[in-house]
Amino acid sequence: MQRTLLICGLLLIAASLGWRWLARIPFGRLPGDFHIVRDGFSLYVPLATCAALSVALTVLVWLLRR
């Protein structure tokens, strides 16, 4: 548990240090993310972003457990 928290903390620190470059990655604007705008209504469904993050986190956890 301590190792997991340490790794998560280090990942958050790395992400905050690289925020300028991370902002250029088009997560949230991938093909497959739906944004519906109507009068007085806005719906954003990030299907492709969620799938990409899920795959990335699955690979990361798999690598950490090896």
LUMPA-423896 format. One record per residue: residue number from 1; residue in one letter; z, x, y of N, C-alpha, C in turn. Coordinates in steps of 0.02 Angstrom, whole numbers. Layout:
BEGIN
(NUM 'A' (Z X Y) (Z X Y) (Z X Y)) ...
This chain:
BEGIN
(1 'M' (0 41 -60) (0 0 0) (0 44 63)) (2 'Q' (40 97 62) (43 141 120) (-23 176 132)) (3 'R' (-56 195 78) (-120 229 84) (-172 181 115)) (4 'T' (-171 118 93) (-218 69 120) (-207 58 194)) (5 'L' (-144 52 215) (-129 43 286) (-149 104 327)) (6 'L' (-138 163 299) (-158 224 333) (-234 227 342)) (7 'I' (-270 210 291) (-343 211 294) (-369 159 344)) (8 'C' (-339 100 343) (-360 48 391) (-346 70 462)) (9 'G' (-288 101 473) (-272 127 540) (-320 180 563)) (10 'L' (-337 226 518) (-385 278 535) (-454 250 550)) (11 'L' (-474 199 512) (-539 166 525) (-539 132 593)) (12 'L' (-484 100 611) (-480 67 676) (-482 119 733)) (13 'I' (-448 175 723) (-450 227 774) (-521 255 781)) (14 'A' (-554 267 725) (-623 292 727) (-669 241 761)) (15 'A' (-660 177 746) (-702 126 777) (-690 122 852)) (16 'S' (-627 129 873) (-613 126 945) (-641 187 982)) (17 'L' (-640 245 949) (-668 304 981) (-744 300 985)) (18 'G' (-775 268 937) (-848 263 936) (-873 196 962)) (19 'W' (-833 161 1002) (-851 94 1024) (-917 92 1063)) (20 'R' (-929 143 1103) (-990 146 1144) (-1052 144 1099)) (21 'W' (-1050 182 1044) (-1107 185 999) (-1108 125 952)) (22 'L' (-1050 98 936) (-1048 40 892) (-1077 -22 926)) (23 'A' (-1073 -24 992) (-1099 -81 1030) (-1175 -85 1024)) (24 'R' (-1208 -30 1009) (-1281 -29 1002) (-1305 -54 935)) (25 'I' (-1260 -59 886) (-1279 -85 820) (-1287 -161 826)) (26 'P' (-1342 -188 802) (-1356 -259 815) (-1318 -309 772)) (27 'F' (-1256 -293 750) (-1218 -343 713) (-1204 -402 758)) (28 'G' (-1213 -461 732) (-1205 -522 772) (-1271 -547 798)) (29 'R' (-1323 -507 792) (-1390 -527 814) (-1441 -513 759)) (30 'L' (-1419 -516 698) (-1464 -502 642) (-1507 -563 626)) (31 'P' (-1566 -553 597) (-1605 -610 573) (-1564 -646 519)) (32 'G' (-1556 -710 525) (-1515 -747 478) (-1451 -771 511)) (33 'D' (-1436 -748 572) (-1381 -774 611) (-1408 -831 654)) (34 'F' (-1378 -888 647) (-1403 -948 681) (-1362 -962 743)) (35 'H' (-1396 -975 798) (-1364 -994 861) (-1399 -1057 887)) (36 'I' (-1363 -1112 885) (-1391 -1176 906) (-1358 -1195 972)) (37 'V' (-1398 -1208 1022) (-1372 -1226 1088) (-1402 -1294 1107)) (38 'R' (-1359 -1340 1123) (-1379 -1406 1148) (-1339 -1419 1212)) (39 'D' (-1352 -1475 1244) (-1315 -1493 1304) (-1241 -1501 1288)) (40 'G' (-1200 -1459 1316) (-1128 -1464 1306) (-1104 -1443 1236)) (41 'F' (-1147 -1409 1198) (-1129 -1392 1129) (-1162 -1326 1110)) (42 'S' (-1124 -1283 1080) (-1151 -1219 1056) (-1120 -1204 988)) (43 'L' (-1162 -1186 940) (-1140 -1170 872) (-1170 -1104 852)) (44 'Y' (-1127 -1058 830) (-1150 -993 808) (-1127 -983 736)) (45 'V' (-1175 -971 690) (-1161 -962 619) (-1188 -894 599)) (46 'P' (-1145 -843 593) (-1168 -775 578) (-1175 -762 503)) (47 'L' (-1222 -793 469) (-1229 -786 397) (-1248 -714 377)) (48 'A' (-1299 -686 408) (-1322 -619 390) (-1270 -566 407)) (49 'T' (-1236 -574 464) (-1185 -526 482) (-1127 -527 433)) (50 'C' (-1106 -587 412) (-1052 -592 363) (-1073 -562 296)) (51 'A' (-1134 -573 276) (-1157 -544 213) (-1160 -468 217)) (52 'A' (-1184 -441 272) (-1189 -368 280) (-1119 -336 281)) (53 'L' (-1073 -367 317) (-1004 -341 319) (-971 -346 251)) (54 'S' (-984 -399 215) (-955 -407 148) (-980 -353 101)) (55 'V' (-1044 -338 103) (-1071 -285 60) (-1042 -217 80)) (56 'A' (-1038 -204 145) (-1011 -140 168) (-938 -131 148)) (57 'L' (-898 -183 156) (-828 -178 138) (-819 -173 62)) (58 'T' (-861 -207 24) (-857 -202 -49) (-872 -131 -72)) (59 'V' (-923 -101 -44) (-940 -31 -61) (-883 16 -40)) (60 'L' (-854 5 19) (-800 47 42) (-739 43 -4)) (61 'V' (-720 -17 -23) (-663 -26 -68) (-678 4 -136)) (62 'W' (-739 -5 -160) (-759 24 -225) (-753 100 -223)) (63 'L' (-776 130 -168) (-772 203 -162) (-700 228 -157)) (64 'L' (-658 190 -123) (-588 211 -116) (-549 205 -181)) (65 'R' (-568 160 -224) (-533 150 -287) (-557 197 -342)) (66 'R' (-611 233 -332) (-636 280 -383) (-593 339 -390)) 
